[in-house]
Amino acid sequence: ETDSDAEYWDHGGYVGRLLYVGAPTAFTFSNNGPNATGNNVGNMFYFTFTTNTGTWREFFLVLRAKGLIRGGTTQDDFSKKSAVIESNNGTFILTEGAGDEPAISGQTGYNASGQSGNYDGTNSYKYRYKYSHIWIDVTIIHTTKKTWGEYPTRGYYVSDIKVATASGESLILNLQGLYNPRSSQTEPFSYYFAIEKSYSSPIPYNQLKNFNSYTNSLEIATINYSSDGQKAKITISSDVGGINTDFSFKNTTGQSFTHKLAFQPTLLAGEVKEITPTTRSFTSSKQPKHSPIGDYKELQVLEGKIKLFIPPGTTPPVGGTYKSTIYVLVEPTT
């Protein structure tokens, strides 16, 4: 049982914050596996034992959204209440937006202090939204339903929760628990990883051909890896095994032309490198990670840009739409 007026970020089940920039939207929270099994499983969220999904404990989520006023550290608890996500596929409605999207002339806008007024195209009420960022505190609360008696089975427990917006954006909350694990038990690989494409529609060849070397290449995606403690190797490859770098565009009739890729790390910032069989993998490093809302933590991170170029001398393709599949593999390393 929860109190909707109370805050739960100081509760033992607090797992972190979702940072959001964008228009008001609906967030859907759903199970992404592993799925708990057994006769008493309901439509809830579960921590499941890593080697037996029949061993689990049930929980639900409590959320609290707040906004950050521009130009400072002022927090606005605009909803003044917590929301409970009681079951799988539960929805949270965010009524406020955030970010630097400009206001529309003749309509209400906000200045850097969060004050509202009519924007005339030149005055200080130039922001569409009151907040620079919104965050959502996420806390898990266990129910009494579990498959053990006084003590759980020794080892590790996991739960992956997918968080999706109405516009189609999504991420995975990769949660992990433990109870007195044995030295012979392997700790699950817990991390956050995201790929964001730069283009949602085909890029004309006449534009692509102007990018003809790894130092003169077109950004097509960004990657973002972070983990509380697990170092990782990220491999960019043309096959699912992570071995080859024979990248090419192909159409539905089998015609193709070669392209190449490059990678430029942005945290820590580094030089752009061509992706080749000997330079296809990159390793995370422990770095301070700062949040726009003031949080600070040292994490294993790797952030960077995937870039594309067409080798000089490539024969122009015949007309049509071509696609290229690029694999990005994440694996733990030491």
C-alpha positions as CSV (number, residue, x, y, z in Angstrom):
1,E,0.0,0.0,0.0
2,T,1.3,3.5,-0.9
3,D,0.5,7.1,-0.1
4,S,0.0,9.1,-3.3
5,D,1.2,12.3,-1.6
6,A,4.4,10.7,-0.2
7,E,7.7,10.5,-2.0
8,Y,9.6,7.3,-2.2
9,W,13.1,8.2,-3.6
10,D,14.5,7.6,-0.1
11,H,13.0,4.1,0.0
12,G,15.2,1.1,-0.1
13,G,13.7,0.1,-3.4
14,Y,14.7,3.3,-5.2
15,V,16.4,2.3,-8.5
16,G,17.1,5.6,-10.2
17,R,15.7,8.4,-12.4
18,L,14.4,8.6,-16.0
19,L,15.6,11.8,-17.5
20,Y,13.2,13.2,-20.2
21,V,13.2,16.0,-22.8
22,G,10.2,16.4,-25.1
23,A,6.5,17.0,-25.4
24,P,4.0,15.8,-22.8
25,T,3.5,12.1,-23.4
26,A,2.4,8.7,-22.0
27,F,5.0,6.2,-20.7
28,T,4.2,2.5,-20.7
29,F,6.0,0.2,-18.4
30,S,6.1,-3.5,-19.4
31,N,7.9,-6.7,-18.6
32,N,10.7,-7.4,-21.0
33,G,11.7,-10.7,-19.4
34,P,12.8,-13.0,-18.0
35,N,9.2,-14.1,-17.5
36,A,8.3,-15.6,-14.1
37,T,6.7,-19.0,-14.3
38,G,4.3,-21.0,-12.0
39,N,0.7,-21.2,-11.0
40,N,0.6,-18.0,-8.9
41,V,2.2,-15.7,-11.5
42,G,-0.1,-12.7,-12.2
43,N,0.2,-9.7,-14.5
44,M,2.8,-7.9,-12.4
45,F,6.5,-7.2,-12.3
46,Y,8.9,-9.9,-11.0
47,F,12.5,-10.4,-9.9
48,T,13.3,-13.9,-11.2
49,F,16.2,-16.2,-10.2
50,T,18.8,-16.3,-13.0
51,T,18.7,-20.1,-13.3
52,N,15.1,-20.8,-12.5
53,T,12.2,-18.5,-13.5
54,G,10.0,-20.4,-11.1
55,T,11.8,-18.7,-8.3
56,W,10.6,-15.1,-8.0
57,R,9.3,-12.2,-6.0
58,E,6.6,-9.8,-7.2
59,F,6.8,-6.0,-7.1
60,F,5.1,-2.9,-8.5
61,L,6.5,0.6,-9.3
62,V,6.0,4.0,-7.8
63,L,6.9,7.1,-9.9
64,R,7.3,10.8,-9.1
65,A,7.9,13.4,-11.8
66,K,9.6,16.7,-11.2
67,G,10.8,19.5,-13.4
68,L,14.1,21.5,-13.5
69,I,13.8,25.3,-14.0
70,R,16.3,26.8,-16.4
71,G,19.3,28.8,-15.3
72,G,19.7,27.1,-11.9
73,T,18.9,24.1,-9.7
74,T,15.3,24.9,-8.8
75,Q,13.2,21.8,-8.7
76,D,9.4,21.9,-9.2
77,D,7.4,19.1,-7.8
78,F,4.6,20.1,-10.3
79,S,2.3,17.0,-9.8
80,K,2.7,16.9,-6.0
81,K,1.8,13.3,-6.0
82,S,3.2,9.9,-6.8
83,A,1.9,7.5,-9.4
84,V,1.6,3.7,-9.0
85,I,2.2,1.3,-11.9
86,E,0.4,-1.7,-10.4
87,S,0.8,-4.1,-13.3
88,N,2.5,-5.0,-16.5
89,N,1.8,-2.5,-19.4
90,G,0.8,0.1,-16.9
91,T,0.8,3.7,-18.1
92,F,2.0,7.0,-16.6
93,I,0.8,10.3,-18.2
94,L,3.3,13.1,-18.1
95,T,1.4,16.3,-18.4
96,E,4.4,18.7,-18.8
97,G,7.0,19.0,-21.4
98,A,10.7,20.0,-21.3
99,G,13.5,21.2,-23.5
100,D,14.6,24.2,-25.5
101,E,11.9,23.9,-28.2
102,P,11.0,27.5,-29.2
103,A,7.6,29.0,-28.3
104,I,5.2,30.0,-31.1
105,S,4.8,33.7,-31.6
106,G,1.4,34.9,-30.3
107,Q,1.1,32.0,-27.8
108,T,2.2,31.4,-24.2
109,G,5.8,30.8,-23.6
110,Y,8.3,30.7,-20.7
111,N,11.4,32.7,-19.8
112,A,14.6,31.2,-18.3
113,S,13.1,31.6,-14.8
114,G,10.0,29.6,-15.6
115,Q,7.6,32.5,-15.7
116,S,5.0,32.5,-18.4
117,G,3.8,35.2,-20.8
118,N,2.8,35.9,-24.3
119,Y,5.7,35.4,-26.7
120,D,5.8,38.2,-29.4
121,G,8.7,36.7,-31.3
122,T,11.4,38.9,-29.6
123,N,10.8,39.0,-25.9
124,S,12.1,36.6,-23.2
125,Y,9.2,34.2,-23.2
126,K,10.9,32.2,-25.9
127,Y,10.6,28.7,-24.6
128,R,7.7,26.4,-25.3
129,Y,8.1,24.5,-22.1
130,K,8.6,25.7,-18.5
131,Y,11.4,23.2,-17.8
132,S,14.8,22.4,-19.2
133,H,14.5,18.8,-18.1
134,I,12.0,16.5,-16.4
135,W,13.0,13.5,-14.4
136,I,10.9,10.6,-13.0
137,D,12.0,8.9,-9.8
138,V,11.4,5.2,-10.0
139,T,11.0,3.0,-6.9
140,I,10.1,-0.7,-6.7
141,I,7.9,-1.9,-3.9
142,H,7.7,-5.6,-3.1
143,T,4.4,-7.3,-2.5
144,T,4.0,-10.3,-0.2
145,K,3.9,-12.8,-3.1
146,K,7.1,-14.8,-3.5
147,T,8.0,-18.4,-4.0
148,W,10.2,-18.9,-0.9
149,G,9.6,-18.9,2.8
150,E,11.8,-16.9,5.2
151,Y,14.8,-16.6,3.0
152,P,15.2,-16.6,-0.8
153,T,17.4,-19.0,-2.8
154,R,21.0,-17.8,-2.7
155,G,22.2,-16.1,-5.9
156,Y,21.2,-13.4,-8.4
157,Y,17.8,-12.1,-9.5
158,V,17.0,-10.0,-12.5
159,S,14.1,-8.0,-14.0
160,D,14.1,-6.1,-17.3
161,I,11.4,-3.4,-17.6
162,K,10.8,-1.7,-21.0
163,V,9.8,1.9,-20.8
164,A,8.2,3.3,-24.0
165,T,6.7,6.6,-24.9
166,A,3.7,7.3,-27.1
167,S,6.0,8.5,-29.9
168,G,7.9,5.1,-30.0
169,E,11.0,5.9,-28.0
170,S,12.0,3.2,-25.6
171,L,14.7,2.0,-23.2
172,I,15.3,-1.0,-20.9
173,L,15.6,-0.7,-17.1
174,N,18.0,-3.5,-16.4
175,L,17.5,-4.3,-12.7
176,Q,19.4,-6.8,-10.6
177,G,19.1,-8.1,-7.1
178,L,21.0,-10.6,-5.0
179,Y,20.9,-12.7,-1.9
180,N,24.2,-14.0,-0.5
181,P,25.4,-15.4,-3.8
182,R,27.9,-18.3,-3.9
183,S,31.3,-17.8,-5.4
184,S,30.4,-20.3,-8.1
185,Q,27.5,-18.2,-9.3
186,T,28.0,-15.7,-12.2
187,E,26.8,-12.2,-11.7
188,P,24.4,-11.1,-14.5
189,F,25.7,-8.6,-17.0
190,S,23.8,-5.4,-16.0
191,Y,24.1,-2.4,-18.3
192,Y,22.3,0.3,-20.3
193,F,22.9,0.5,-24.1
194,A,21.2,2.6,-26.7
195,I,21.6,3.3,-30.4
196,E,20.0,6.4,-32.0
197,K,19.9,6.6,-35.7
198,S,20.5,10.0,-37.4
199,Y,18.3,9.4,-40.4
200,S,14.8,7.9,-40.6
201,S,14.5,8.0,-44.4
202,P,16.8,7.0,-47.3
203,I,19.9,9.2,-47.9
204,P,20.4,10.2,-51.6
205,Y,23.5,8.7,-53.2
206,N,24.5,12.1,-54.6
207,Q,24.8,13.2,-50.9
208,L,26.6,10.0,-49.7
209,K,29.3,10.1,-52.4
210,N,30.6,13.4,-51.1
211,F,31.7,11.5,-47.9
212,N,34.7,9.6,-49.2
213,S,37.1,8.9,-46.3
214,Y,37.0,8.1,-42.6
215,T,38.1,11.6,-41.9
216,N,35.3,13.0,-44.1
217,S,32.4,10.7,-43.1
218,L,28.7,11.1,-42.4
219,E,27.3,10.6,-38.9
220,I,24.6,8.0,-39.2
221,A,24.1,6.9,-35.5
222,T,25.2,7.4,-31.9
223,I,25.8,4.7,-29.3
224,N,25.7,5.0,-25.6
225,Y,26.9,2.4,-23.1
226,S,27.0,2.7,-19.4
227,S,27.2,0.3,-16.5
228,D,27.6,0.7,-12.7
229,G,30.6,-1.6,-12.7
230,Q,30.8,-3.9,-15.7
231,K,33.5,-3.1,-18.4
232,A,32.3,-3.9,-21.9
233,K,33.6,-4.5,-25.4
234,I,31.4,-3.0,-28.2
235,T,32.0,-4.4,-31.6
236,I,30.7,-3.0,-34.9
237,S,30.4,-5.6,-37.6
238,S,28.7,-6.6,-40.8
239,D,27.7,-10.0,-39.4
240,V,25.9,-11.3,-36.3
241,G,29.1,-13.0,-35.1
242,G,31.0,-9.8,-34.9
243,I,33.8,-11.0,-37.2
244,N,33.6,-9.2,-40.6
245,T,33.5,-5.6,-41.7
246,D,32.3,-6.1,-45.3
247,F,29.7,-3.4,-45.2
248,S,27.5,-2.9,-48.3
249,F,24.2,-1.5,-49.5
250,K,21.9,-4.0,-51.2
251,N,18.6,-3.7,-53.0
252,T,15.9,-6.3,-53.4
253,T,17.2,-7.6,-56.7
254,G,20.7,-8.4,-55.2
255,Q,22.6,-5.4,-56.7
256,S,25.0,-3.8,-54.2
257,F,27.7,-1.3,-53.6
258,T,30.3,-1.1,-50.9
259,H,30.4,1.4,-48.0
260,K,32.7,1.7,-45.1
261,L,32.3,2.8,-41.5
262,A,34.2,4.8,-38.9
263,F,33.8,5.4,-35.2
264,Q,34.5,8.5,-33.2
265,P,34.3,8.3,-29.4
266,T,32.8,11.3,-27.7
267,L,33.3,10.2,-24.1
268,L,36.1,10.3,-23.7
269,A,36.6,12.4,-26.9
270,G,38.9,10.7,-29.4
271,E,40.0,10.6,-33.0
272,V,37.8,9.1,-35.6
273,K,38.9,5.6,-36.7
274,E,38.0,3.5,-39.7
275,I,36.2,0.2,-38.8
276,T,38.4,-2.7,-40.1
277,P,38.8,-6.3,-39.1
278,T,41.5,-5.2,-36.6
279,T,39.8,-2.0,-35.4
280,R,36.2,-3.1,-35.1
281,S,36.0,-3.3,-31.2
282,F,36.0,-0.6,-28.6
283,T,36.2,-0.9,-24.8
284,S,34.4,1.2,-22.2
285,S,36.3,3.0,-19.5
286,K,35.5,4.3,-16.0
287,Q,34.6,8.0,-16.3
288,P,32.6,10.6,-14.3
289,K,29.1,10.8,-15.8
290,H,27.3,14.1,-15.1
291,S,23.5,14.5,-15.4
292,P,21.9,17.8,-16.5
293,I,20.0,17.7,-13.3
294,G,23.1,17.7,-11.1
295,D,23.7,14.0,-10.4
296,Y,27.3,12.7,-10.6
297,K,28.6,9.2,-10.7
298,E,31.6,7.3,-11.9
299,L,30.5,4.6,-14.4
300,Q,31.9,2.4,-17.1
301,V,30.9,4.3,-20.2
302,L,31.4,4.4,-24.0
303,E,29.7,7.0,-26.1
304,G,30.4,7.8,-29.7
305,K,29.4,8.3,-33.3
306,I,29.1,5.7,-36.1
307,K,30.0,7.3,-39.4
308,L,29.7,6.2,-43.0
309,F,31.6,6.9,-46.2
310,I,31.8,5.7,-49.8
311,P,35.3,4.6,-51.0
312,P,36.7,6.6,-53.9
313,G,36.1,4.9,-57.3
314,T,32.8,3.2,-56.3
315,T,30.6,2.6,-59.3
316,P,27.3,4.6,-58.9
317,P,24.4,2.2,-58.3
318,V,21.4,1.8,-60.5
319,G,18.3,3.6,-59.3
320,G,16.4,2.2,-56.4
321,T,16.4,1.9,-52.6
322,Y,19.3,0.1,-50.9
323,K,19.7,-1.1,-47.3
324,S,22.6,-2.0,-45.2
325,T,22.5,-4.1,-42.0
326,I,25.1,-3.1,-39.3
327,Y,25.5,-5.2,-36.1
328,V,26.6,-3.6,-32.8
329,L,27.5,-6.3,-30.3
330,V,27.9,-5.7,-26.5
331,E,29.7,-8.2,-24.3
332,P,31.4,-8.0,-20.9
333,T,35.1,-7.9,-20.7
334,T,37.8,-7.5,-18.1
